[in-house]
Amino acid sequence: MPFYEIEFPLTGLNSESVEAALLACGAISVTYLDRGDEPVLEPLPGEMRLWSDTLVRALFDDDAVDANAAATLRSLATHLSPQVAAAARVRAVATQVWERIWLADWKSMQFGRRLWVCPTSAERPLDPEAVVVWLDPGLAFGTGTHPTTALCLETLDSLDLLQKSVVDYGCGSGILAIAALKLGARRAIGIDLDPQALLASRENAIRNGVSSALETQLPGRQAASADCVFANILALPLIELQPTLAALIHPSGELVLSGILGTQLPDVLAAYRPQFDIVGCTQRDEWCCVRARKRATRD
């Protein structure tokens, strides 16, 4: 199916009005992009924060690019601003199998000494001791390409997980729970508020032959405590979840936290120090991963 895109700067326009106008004109998606290098992190629930220099990109599924794009620009000029039409750029988008394009650049990656994450089309690593998680990109977050996930995988590779029970809180694709099971864990529970993530975790567990040892559930349901809990989320949720995560861990159990910016690290450590000894912290780019151990008794 042919497509075309219209993109223009958001400058001075209300994002909700822009989105409503584009959808009324037949856009099948509306994307906001940063035209500079301005991070926007951790919006409040229901809040959408945008950059000071934001680009709007709308996608339309129509092959009559010249006629229909011109009509759309006239409508946007009427409902939003004449400057939209003046500043807009229109281009045809070739029909492509986007998953194939992503997979073309998706390569096997090693984490730590023996843990690998490989696309299902790849050859098994030559190292006979390699522990392989077979995974393809999907709707649920987590393939190992982001520093927060990579730091977690490297930390898991360094842990003794043999016959341990683990909880992956905010499991996404299930990559961490599956990696733990392949590294010798006896049982894993994946918890996520997104049903799509739970489905992806179960499907990926089947692909890796560990589905019988993985249980998935939504937050709020009582989960058995575990020897090791890992949570690759963001700093503010990690701070808010401290009582929940602490309750999931056996005394002397391990905790792995990731998704923390370096500037947020002191606040996260302050939240967990009353019940945990901080074992170590690793960093990649601006992201940090914390390893901690729950005290057997409260100080």
C-alpha positions as CSV (number, residue, x, y, z in Angstrom):
1,M,0.0,0.0,0.0
2,P,1.5,3.4,-1.0
3,F,2.0,6.0,1.7
4,Y,3.0,9.7,2.0
5,E,4.2,11.8,4.9
6,I,3.6,15.4,5.8
7,E,5.9,17.0,8.4
8,F,6.1,20.5,9.8
9,P,7.4,22.2,13.0
10,L,4.9,22.4,15.9
11,T,6.1,25.9,16.7
12,G,3.3,27.9,18.4
13,L,0.6,25.3,17.8
14,N,-1.3,23.2,20.3
15,S,-0.3,19.5,19.9
16,E,-3.8,18.2,20.7
17,S,-5.4,20.5,18.0
18,V,-2.7,19.5,15.5
19,E,-3.3,15.8,16.1
20,A,-7.1,16.2,15.9
21,A,-6.8,18.1,12.6
22,L,-4.4,15.5,11.1
23,L,-6.5,12.6,12.1
24,A,-9.6,14.3,10.7
25,C,-7.7,14.6,7.4
26,G,-7.1,10.9,7.3
27,A,-3.7,10.5,9.0
28,I,-3.1,6.9,10.2
29,S,-0.4,8.0,12.6
30,V,1.0,11.2,14.1
31,T,4.5,11.3,15.5
32,Y,6.4,14.0,17.4
33,L,10.1,14.2,17.0
34,D,12.9,16.2,18.7
35,R,14.6,18.5,16.2
36,G,17.4,19.3,18.7
37,D,18.9,17.3,21.5
38,E,16.6,17.9,24.4
39,P,15.7,14.9,26.6
40,V,12.2,14.6,27.9
41,L,12.0,12.0,30.6
42,E,9.4,10.6,33.0
43,P,6.2,12.5,32.2
44,L,3.4,12.2,34.8
45,P,0.6,9.7,34.2
46,G,-1.5,11.0,31.3
47,E,0.9,13.8,30.6
48,M,2.6,14.3,27.2
49,R,5.7,16.5,27.4
50,L,7.1,17.8,24.1
51,W,10.4,19.5,23.2
52,S,10.8,23.2,22.6
53,D,11.7,22.5,19.0
54,T,9.3,19.7,18.0
55,L,8.7,18.3,14.5
56,V,5.2,16.8,13.7
57,R,5.2,13.9,11.2
58,A,1.9,12.5,9.9
59,L,1.5,9.3,7.8
60,F,-1.2,8.8,5.2
61,D,-2.0,5.7,3.2
62,D,-2.9,7.1,-0.2
63,D,-1.2,6.9,-3.5
64,A,-2.6,10.2,-4.9
65,V,0.2,12.1,-3.2
66,D,0.1,15.3,-5.2
67,A,-3.6,15.9,-5.1
68,N,-4.5,14.6,-1.7
69,A,-1.5,16.1,0.1
70,A,-2.3,19.5,-1.4
71,A,-5.9,19.2,-0.1
72,T,-4.7,18.2,3.3
73,L,-2.3,21.1,3.5
74,R,-5.2,23.5,2.6
75,S,-7.3,22.0,5.3
76,L,-4.5,22.3,7.9
77,A,-3.9,25.9,6.8
78,T,-7.6,26.7,7.4
79,H,-7.9,24.8,10.7
80,L,-4.5,25.5,12.2
81,S,-2.4,28.2,10.5
82,P,-1.3,29.2,7.0
83,Q,2.3,28.8,8.2
84,V,1.7,25.0,8.4
85,A,1.3,24.7,4.7
86,A,4.2,27.1,4.0
87,A,6.6,25.1,6.3
88,A,5.4,21.6,5.5
89,R,7.4,19.0,3.7
90,V,5.6,16.2,1.8
91,R,7.3,13.0,0.6
92,A,6.2,9.7,-0.7
93,V,7.0,6.7,1.4
94,A,7.7,3.4,-0.3
95,T,5.9,0.3,0.8
96,Q,8.3,-1.9,2.8
97,V,8.2,-4.7,5.3
98,W,9.3,-2.7,8.3
99,E,10.0,-5.8,10.5
100,R,12.4,-7.1,7.8
101,I,14.2,-3.8,7.7
102,W,14.7,-3.8,11.5
103,L,15.8,-7.4,11.5
104,A,18.4,-6.6,8.8
105,D,20.2,-4.5,11.4
106,W,19.4,-6.7,14.4
107,K,22.6,-8.7,15.2
108,S,23.6,-11.2,17.9
109,M,25.0,-9.5,21.0
110,Q,27.1,-10.8,23.9
111,F,26.5,-9.7,27.5
112,G,29.1,-10.5,30.1
113,R,31.1,-13.8,29.8
114,R,28.6,-16.2,28.3
115,L,25.2,-14.6,27.8
116,W,24.0,-13.9,24.3
117,V,20.9,-12.4,22.8
118,C,20.4,-13.5,19.2
119,P,17.8,-13.1,16.5
120,T,16.0,-16.3,15.6
121,S,17.5,-16.2,12.1
122,A,21.1,-16.1,13.4
123,E,23.6,-18.9,13.8
124,R,24.4,-20.1,17.3
125,P,27.6,-18.5,18.7
126,L,30.7,-20.7,18.3
127,D,31.5,-20.6,22.0
128,P,30.3,-24.0,23.4
129,E,29.5,-22.3,26.8
130,A,27.3,-19.6,25.2
131,V,23.9,-19.2,26.9
132,V,21.6,-18.0,24.1
133,V,18.3,-16.1,24.4
134,W,16.6,-16.2,21.0
135,L,14.6,-13.0,20.5
136,D,13.2,-10.9,17.6
137,P,12.1,-7.3,17.9
138,G,8.4,-6.9,18.8
139,L,5.8,-4.7,20.3
140,A,7.1,-5.2,23.9
141,F,10.2,-3.4,25.1
142,G,13.4,-5.3,25.5
143,T,15.9,-6.7,23.1
144,G,19.2,-5.7,24.7
145,T,20.0,-2.8,22.4
146,H,19.2,-0.2,25.0
147,P,21.8,0.5,27.7
148,T,19.4,-0.1,30.6
149,T,18.6,-3.7,29.3
150,A,22.3,-4.3,28.4
151,L,23.4,-3.4,31.9
152,C,20.8,-5.7,33.4
153,L,21.9,-8.6,31.2
154,E,25.5,-8.1,32.1
155,T,24.6,-8.1,35.8
156,L,22.5,-11.3,35.4
157,D,25.5,-13.0,33.7
158,S,27.6,-12.2,36.8
159,L,25.1,-13.7,39.3
160,D,24.8,-17.2,40.6
161,L,21.2,-18.0,39.6
162,L,21.4,-21.8,39.7
163,Q,18.1,-23.2,41.1
164,K,17.1,-19.7,42.2
165,S,13.7,-18.2,41.9
166,V,13.5,-14.8,40.2
167,V,11.0,-12.0,39.6
168,D,11.2,-9.7,36.5
169,Y,9.1,-6.6,37.5
170,G,8.2,-4.7,34.3
171,C,9.1,-7.7,32.2
172,G,8.4,-6.2,28.7
173,S,9.5,-8.8,26.2
174,G,10.5,-11.2,29.0
175,I,14.2,-11.0,28.1
176,L,15.5,-10.8,31.6
177,A,13.3,-13.6,33.0
178,I,14.2,-15.8,30.1
179,A,17.9,-15.0,30.4
180,A,17.7,-15.9,34.1
181,L,16.1,-19.2,33.4
182,K,18.7,-20.0,30.8
183,L,21.4,-19.1,33.3
184,G,20.0,-21.8,35.6
185,A,17.2,-20.2,37.6
186,R,14.5,-22.7,38.7
187,R,11.4,-20.5,38.4
188,A,10.6,-17.0,37.1
189,I,7.7,-14.6,37.4
190,G,7.2,-11.8,34.9
191,I,5.1,-8.9,36.0
192,D,3.9,-6.1,33.8
193,L,0.9,-3.8,33.6
194,D,0.7,-4.2,29.8
195,P,-1.1,-7.4,28.7
196,Q,0.8,-7.2,25.4
197,A,4.1,-7.5,27.3
198,L,2.8,-10.6,29.2
199,L,1.8,-12.2,25.9
200,A,5.2,-11.4,24.4
201,S,7.0,-12.8,27.4
202,R,5.0,-16.1,27.1
203,E,5.7,-16.4,23.4
204,N,9.4,-15.7,23.8
205,A,9.6,-18.2,26.6
206,I,8.0,-20.8,24.3
207,R,10.6,-19.9,21.6
208,N,13.4,-20.4,24.1
209,G,12.1,-23.7,25.6
210,V,11.5,-22.3,29.1
211,S,7.8,-21.7,29.2
212,S,7.1,-24.3,31.8
213,A,9.2,-22.3,34.3
214,L,7.8,-18.9,33.6
215,E,4.7,-17.5,35.1
216,T,3.3,-14.1,34.0
217,Q,0.9,-11.8,35.9
218,L,-0.4,-8.2,36.2
219,P,0.7,-6.0,39.1
220,G,-1.3,-6.1,42.3
221,R,-1.7,-9.9,42.4
222,Q,0.3,-11.5,45.3
223,A,3.5,-13.1,44.0
224,A,5.7,-15.5,45.9
225,S,8.9,-14.0,47.2
226,A,12.0,-14.8,45.3
227,D,15.8,-15.1,45.6
228,C,16.4,-12.4,43.0
229,V,14.3,-9.5,41.7
230,F,15.1,-7.3,38.8
231,A,13.3,-4.2,37.6
232,N,14.3,-2.3,34.5
233,I,11.9,0.6,34.6
234,L,12.6,4.3,35.4
235,A,13.8,6.1,38.5
236,L,10.5,7.5,39.8
237,P,8.6,4.3,39.5
238,L,11.5,2.4,41.1
239,I,11.3,4.8,44.1
240,E,7.6,4.4,44.4
241,L,7.8,0.6,44.1
242,Q,10.4,0.2,46.8
243,P,7.9,-1.4,49.3
244,T,6.5,-3.7,46.6
245,L,9.9,-4.8,45.4
246,A,11.4,-5.2,48.9
247,A,8.4,-7.5,49.8
248,L,9.2,-9.7,46.9
249,I,12.7,-10.5,48.0
250,H,13.9,-13.2,50.5
251,P,16.2,-11.9,53.2
252,S,19.7,-11.8,51.8
253,G,18.2,-11.9,48.3
254,E,19.5,-10.0,45.3
255,L,17.9,-6.9,43.7
256,V,18.9,-5.4,40.3
257,L,17.5,-2.0,39.4
258,S,18.0,-0.3,36.0
259,G,16.5,2.6,34.0
260,I,18.2,5.1,36.3
261,L,19.9,8.3,35.0
262,G,23.1,9.2,36.7
263,T,21.5,12.4,38.1
264,Q,18.7,10.3,39.6
265,L,21.0,7.7,41.2
266,P,21.2,9.4,44.7
267,D,17.5,9.5,45.1
268,V,17.1,5.8,44.1
269,L,19.8,4.7,46.5
270,A,18.3,6.8,49.3
271,A,15.0,5.0,48.8
272,Y,16.5,1.5,49.0
273,R,19.3,1.9,51.6
274,P,17.1,1.4,54.7
275,Q,16.6,-2.2,53.7
276,F,19.3,-3.0,51.3
277,D,23.1,-3.0,51.1
278,I,24.3,-1.6,47.9
279,V,26.7,-4.1,46.3
280,G,27.6,-2.2,43.2
281,C,26.6,0.1,40.4
282,T,27.5,0.0,36.7
283,Q,27.0,2.7,34.1
284,R,26.7,2.9,30.4
285,D,26.3,6.3,28.7
286,E,24.1,8.3,31.2
287,W,22.3,5.2,32.5
288,C,23.0,3.3,35.7
289,C,22.3,-0.2,37.0
290,V,22.3,-0.9,40.7
291,R,22.9,-4.3,42.4
292,A,21.8,-4.6,46.0
293,R,21.2,-7.2,48.7
294,K,18.4,-7.3,51.1
295,R,19.5,-7.3,54.8
296,A,18.6,-10.4,56.8
297,T,17.4,-8.1,59.6
298,R,16.5,-4.5,59.7
299,D,19.2,-2.2,61.2
